[in-house]
Amino acid sequence: MIKIVSFRICPFVQRVTAMLEAKQVPYDIEYIDLKNKPAWFLDISPTGQVPVLITEGGQPLFESDAIVEYIDEITAPLQKDLTPEQRATNRAWSYQATKHYLVQCSIMQSADKGVLDERMAKLAKSFEKVESQLGQGAFFSGKSIGNVDIAWLPLLHRAAIVEDHSGYDMLAEFPKLKAWQQTLLNSGIPAKSVPEDFLERFSDFYLAGRTWLGRGANLNEAPCEATQSNSGGCCG
Ligand SMILES: N[C@@H](CCC(=O)N[C@@H](CS)C(=O)NCC(=O)O)C(=O)O
């Protein structure tokens, strides 16, 4: 069986597990501590990063883009009969999501509203572009889930958790994205693609008292100069 080496709140891992869930491919998962990486992991991961996928034949694969392409090559496509142009376009729109995973992580770690707004401006530009691409279909390109949906799923799932917790809606100005987020949440894949204790772990890390969102997105709060420089890596 395929095995995924994971860190519980990593969005790059979630893209991979979401793809496996959407394609109903069974997999094992092993969580590691990124602050104390095991030697066996460092032996198989040239970058020292998760996700790593270990194939049925025992070959470790790294980099989520490469892993997702591998999964696509060994399984039936989510959307059939796409032309090479459509597949290339889908890869490009997927990249518009993945290049913002770390941006969203830094937004969520912002110590106050001023810092969050600055960081959010970058993500909002990307949201604006994808908003203009979304059509009448429930998913990115029509009635069924595809690779672009999977790439955007970690961003939209996390935005929903943040909104539930703090009332702050990253998608407030983007009605089509909002509908798309709901469609993805309704698919059940966001919940299936994360561990059972995801909410707790995610909240402990991003929605704790040190972040503006963690303090409930309180608009009347004075800026917190001391921690403003926290640029917010992903996952600790
Ligand atoms: N380009 C990588 C990024 C993966 C990544 O940033 N993973 C983070 C966790 S979310 C990680 O492993 N961080 C540990 C480290 O960089 O040492 C990919 O797409 O797989």
The ligand as an ORCA input file, in Angstrom:
! r2SCAN-3c Opt
* xyz 0 1
  N       7.808     22.389     -1.851
  C       7.424     21.441     -0.820
  C       7.005     22.199      0.414
  C       6.657     21.261      1.577
  C       6.751     21.955      2.938
  O       6.968     23.176      3.022
  N       6.579     21.157      3.986
  C       6.783     21.695      5.331
  C       5.604     21.335      6.240
  S       4.108     22.153      5.714
  C       8.002     21.007      5.947
  O       8.228     19.831      5.747
  N       8.753     21.776      6.733
  C       9.922     21.269      7.433
  C      11.180     21.873      6.943
  O      11.179     22.671      5.982
  O      12.215     21.556      7.529
  C       6.315     20.530     -1.354
  O       5.530     21.022     -2.178
  O       6.258     19.352     -0.975
*
